Amino acid sequence: MDIDQIKNNLPEKIQEVVAKVSADKTLLEQFQKEPVKVVEKVAGVDLPDDVVNKIIDGVKAKLTADKASGVIGDVAGALKKLL
């Protein structure tokens, strides 16, 4: 995929990075330390800073939302057990 295709398909690329990072604990740890390297590794191409930053922001937002959703589900499950 070239840079123009990535720019035109940012949501898909964000989802791809999220899927790969979520499935691989080592890659997740690397993403937390060096997000640019991980995004460019998954993309397979050196990306302009503005594109990389949009992808990183999207991935972080998705990972945070998924984590919050999991916590809310855990709390809801615990409350159901109490009631």
C-alpha contacts under 8 A as a table, 3 or more apart, distances in Angstrom:
res1	aa1	res2	aa2	distance
1	M	5	Q	6.11
1	M	6	I	6.71
1	M	43	A	7.54
1	M	44	G	7.78
1	M	45	V	7.98
2	D	5	Q	5.42
2	D	6	I	6.38
2	D	45	V	7.32
3	I	6	I	5.07
3	I	7	K	6.15
3	I	45	V	7.54
3	I	47	L	6.61
4	D	7	K	5.04
4	D	8	N	6.19
5	Q	8	N	5.10
5	Q	9	N	6.10
6	I	9	N	5.04
6	I	10	L	5.79
6	I	13	K	6.68
7	K	10	L	5.54
7	K	51	V	6.72
9	N	12	E	5.44
9	N	13	K	6.32
10	L	13	K	5.03
10	L	14	I	5.99
10	L	54	K	7.99
10	L	55	I	6.81
11	P	14	I	5.07
11	P	15	Q	6.15
11	P	58	G	7.99
12	E	15	Q	5.08
12	E	16	E	6.16
13	K	16	E	4.96
13	K	17	V	6.23
13	K	43	A	7.58
13	K	55	I	7.31
14	I	17	V	5.21
14	I	18	V	6.12
14	I	55	I	5.49
14	I	56	I	7.77
14	I	58	G	6.06
14	I	59	V	5.67
15	Q	18	V	5.01
15	Q	19	A	6.07
15	Q	59	V	7.41
16	E	19	A	5.18
16	E	20	K	6.28
17	V	20	K	5.19
17	V	21	V	5.94
17	V	39	V	6.75
17	V	42	V	6.50
17	V	59	V	6.89
18	V	21	V	5.17
18	V	22	S	5.78
18	V	59	V	5.70
18	V	62	K	7.27
18	V	63	L	7.02
19	A	22	S	5.22
19	A	23	A	6.13
20	K	23	A	5.24
20	K	24	D	6.30
20	K	27	L	7.66
21	V	24	D	5.36
21	V	25	K	7.01
21	V	27	L	5.42
21	V	28	L	4.80
21	V	31	F	7.40
22	S	25	K	6.94
22	S	28	L	6.53
22	S	63	L	7.97
24	D	27	L	5.26
24	D	28	L	6.19
25	K	28	L	4.96
25	K	29	E	6.22
26	T	29	E	5.15
26	T	30	Q	6.22
27	L	30	Q	4.94
27	L	31	F	5.98
27	L	38	V	7.34
28	L	31	F	4.94
28	L	32	Q	6.27
29	E	32	Q	5.15
29	E	33	K	6.51
30	Q	33	K	5.11
30	Q	34	E	5.65
30	Q	35	P	6.99
30	Q	38	V	6.92
31	F	34	E	5.14
31	F	35	P	4.23
31	F	36	V	7.67
31	F	37	K	7.63
31	F	38	V	5.60
31	F	39	V	7.88
32	Q	35	P	6.03
34	E	37	K	5.63
34	E	38	V	6.62
35	P	38	V	5.17
35	P	39	V	6.11
35	P	56	I	6.59
36	V	39	V	5.25
36	V	40	E	6.13
36	V	52	V	6.48
36	V	53	N	7.87
36	V	56	I	7.41
37	K	40	E	5.26
37	K	41	K	5.95
38	V	41	K	4.95
38	V	42	V	6.14
39	V	42	V	5.23
39	V	43	A	6.00
39	V	52	V	6.87
39	V	55	I	7.45
39	V	56	I	7.24
40	E	43	A	4.90
40	E	44	G	5.74
40	E	45	V	5.64
40	E	46	D	5.68
40	E	47	L	6.54
40	E	52	V	7.61
41	K	44	G	5.08
41	K	45	V	7.07
43	A	46	D	7.93
47	L	51	V	6.40
47	L	52	V	6.06
48	P	51	V	5.51
48	P	52	V	6.29
49	D	52	V	5.08
49	D	53	N	5.95
50	D	53	N	5.21
50	D	54	K	6.29
51	V	54	K	5.20
51	V	55	I	6.31
52	V	55	I	5.18
52	V	56	I	6.07
53	N	56	I	5.00
53	N	57	D	6.03
54	K	57	D	5.17
54	K	58	G	6.14
55	I	58	G	5.06
55	I	59	V	6.07
56	I	59	V	5.13
56	I	60	K	6.07
57	D	60	K	5.20
57	D	61	A	6.10
58	G	61	A	5.13
58	G	62	K	6.14
59	V	62	K	5.13
59	V	63	L	6.04
60	K	63	L	5.15
60	K	64	T	6.02
61	A	64	T	5.15
61	A	65	A	6.08
62	K	65	A	5.04
62	K	66	D	6.06
63	L	66	D	5.11
63	L	67	K	6.10
64	T	67	K	5.10
64	T	68	A	6.09
65	A	68	A	5.08
65	A	69	S	6.03
66	D	69	S	5.05
66	D	70	G	6.23
67	K	70	G	5.10
67	K	71	V	6.33
68	A	71	V	5.09
68	A	72	I	6.14
69	S	72	I	5.11
69	S	73	G	6.12
70	G	73	G	5.04
70	G	74	D	6.16
71	V	74	D	5.00
71	V	75	V	6.19
72	I	75	V	5.11
72	I	76	A	6.08
73	G	76	A	5.07
73	G	77	G	6.07
74	D	77	G	5.09
74	D	78	A	6.19
75	V	78	A	5.07
75	V	79	L	6.17
76	A	79	L	5.12
76	A	80	K	6.24
77	G	80	K	5.19
77	G	81	K	6.45
78	A	81	K	5.19
78	A	82	L	6.47
79	L	82	L	5.05
79	L	83	L	6.29
80	K	83	L	5.19
